[in-house]
Amino acid sequence: MKGKQDQLFGKLIVDFVNASTAEEAGTVFIRGAAAAFGFGHEFLDQALGRYPTLKLFEDSLSAGDRELVGLLLEERRLLSVINNLPCNISLASYDYDGNRVLTFKIQPLEPKWDKENPYEEDIFRVPVGTGEGAWLEEVAEMFDDRAPLSTEMDEVKEQLLASMKEFIELGDRILAVRRAIPPERTHEAQKMAAFYNSIQAEQEVLTELQERWRMILDEIIGAETLSRNHVLLDLLLVYNMVNRRELAVSEDGALYEKPLFEEKYFTERAGLADEYYHNVLVYALVEFLRARGNRDKLRGCPDCKTFFIAGPRRAKGKKCSRCAKKKGRGTRG
């Protein structure tokens, strides 16, 4: 195990970066960690069984909950659209099951120096009621009064009003479904929608990490002098923080050194999502580079842009084995 561990650490990193989707990157990460740290099949089954994937979401979603979950996810998407428009107005809440009032937060265009917090947001409420469109006119007036007016902002205003109209209609559909099913079904659908959103957030982190680690590997491969390479020096700061050995006492009273990454780190998903992956990847890369000659084995394929670790038979090969085989077949043809 010891003799191959540095190679397993290297494989963990290149497989993670080369994964075709964020979801695949997450599962590849767990499989690579299991191999590199010597965890058994029981760990792998447990960790993969708990890992939040879209497949796990689909398998857990009952047929009866699909409609409401879909509506709740669309509600979240629309809220994101509204609150990411390039203006100083955001939608804080809408209680469509109660007083049917929209609550907006408005960032002041200029500091209010007479207040304790000059940048404190204003609260503006618009009652929706049961009217056909009076509330929409009030939202339009709020925008005209509170947002800067320009040609560009007129377009933003139209986007806001269209999204708000769709948002209110969606709220009515959600309310109709909720009133037709038991409260526990509503609660379960809300849990599943939150689960889906957490998976999406996780995959956004993974996508960003994959891109960051592509740049890291490119930098390591292309660096002329590692001793002054700022990317590697930054990684070493993280490595030295992570690589802290701790002693513990076993049940029989013996002192032992706790492993840096125990199985529960992966099954309980310790820490923030970014750190959870990044700390392991940093440790794996440094351990891989510590073995003499490994840095020269780390390659980036110029054809398919994947990364690979060159084996003894391909010590001078610049392309990954798949692209090298394609070239060989083309030459023979």
Residue pairs with C-beta under 8 A, 6 or more apart in sequence:
1 38
5 36
5 287
6 287
6 288
6 290
6 291
6 294
7 288
7 294
7 309
8 32
8 35
8 36
9 36
9 283
9 284
9 285
9 287
9 288
10 284
10 285
10 288
10 294
10 297
10 298
10 309
11 32
11 35
11 36
11 309
12 29
12 32
12 33
12 35
12 36
12 280
12 281
12 284
13 32
13 213
13 217
13 281
13 284
13 285
13 288
13 307
14 217
14 298
14 306
14 307
14 308
14 309
15 28
15 31
15 32
16 25
16 28
16 29
16 32
16 210
16 213
16 277
16 281
17 25
17 210
17 213
17 214
17 217
17 307
18 306
18 307
19 25
19 28
19 210
22 202
22 203
22 204
22 206
22 207
22 210
23 53
23 54
23 55
23 203
23 206
25 206
25 209
25 210
26 51
26 53
26 202
26 203
26 206
27 48
27 51
27 53
29 277
29 280
30 44
30 47
30 48
30 51
30 266
31 44
31 48
32 284
33 39
33 261
33 266
33 280
34 40
34 43
34 44
34 47
34 266
36 284
37 259
37 261
39 263
39 266
43 263
43 266
43 267
46 267
47 263
47 266
47 267
50 267
50 269
52 195
52 198
52 199
52 202
53 199
54 196
54 199
56 199
57 192
57 195
57 196
57 199
60 192
60 195
61 69
61 192
62 188
64 181
64 185
65 185
65 188
65 189
65 192
67 177
68 174
68 177
68 178
68 181
68 185
68 186
68 189
69 189
69 192
69 193
69 196
71 170
71 173
71 174
71 177
72 174
72 189
72 190
72 193
73 193
73 196
73 197
74 170
75 167
75 170
75 171
75 174
76 193
76 197
78 163
78 166
78 167
78 170
79 91
79 167
81 163
82 90
82 91
82 160
82 163
82 164
82 167
83 90
83 91
85 156
85 159
85 160
85 163
86 156
87 143
87 147
87 153
87 156
87 160
88 106
88 107
88 108
88 109
88 146
88 147
88 148
89 104
89 105
89 106
89 107
89 142
89 143
89 146
89 147
89 160
90 104
90 105
90 106
90 107
91 102
91 103
91 104
91 105
91 164
91 167
92 103
92 104
92 105
92 123
93 102
93 103
94 100
94 101
94 102
94 103
94 128
94 167
94 168
94 171
95 101
96 128
96 168
96 171
96 172
96 174
96 175
97 175
97 178
99 127
100 127
100 128
100 129
100 130
101 125
101 126
101 127
101 128
102 125
102 126
102 127
102 128
102 135
102 139
102 164
103 123
103 124
103 125
104 123
104 124
104 125
104 126
104 142
105 121
105 122
105 123
105 124
106 121
106 122
106 123
106 124
106 142
106 146
107 119
107 121
108 118
108 119
108 120
108 121
108 122
109 146
109 148
111 118
111 119
112 118
112 119
112 120
122 146
124 142
124 146
126 135
126 138
126 139
126 142
127 135
128 135
128 168
129 135
135 168
136 161
136 164
136 165
139 160
139 161
139 164
140 157
140 161
143 157
143 160
143 161
144 157
147 153
147 156
147 157
178 186
201 273
202 273
205 273
205 274
205 277
206 277
208 274
209 274
209 277
209 278
209 281
213 281
214 307
216 231
216 235
216 285
217 298
217 300
217 307
218 300
219 229
219 231
219 232
220 226
220 229
220 231
220 232
220 285
220 289
220 295
220 298
221 298
221 299
221 300
223 229
223 231
223 232
226 232
226 295
232 289
235 282
235 285
235 286
236 286
238 278
238 279
238 282
239 282
239 283
239 286
242 260
242 279
242 282
242 283
243 260
243 283
244 260
245 257
245 258
245 260
246 257
246 258
247 255
247 256
247 257
247 258
248 255
248 256
248 257
248 258
249 255
249 256
250 256
260 283
261 280
261 283
264 270
269 276
270 276
271 279
288 294
288 298
289 295
294 309
297 309
297 310
297 311
297 315
298 307
298 309
298 310
299 307
299 308
299 309
299 310
299 317
299 318
299 320
300 306
300 307
301 307
301 308
301 318
301 319
301 320
301 323
302 318
302 319
303 319
303 320
303 323
303 326
304 320
304 322
304 323
306 320
308 320
308 321
310 317
314 321
314 324
317 324
319 327
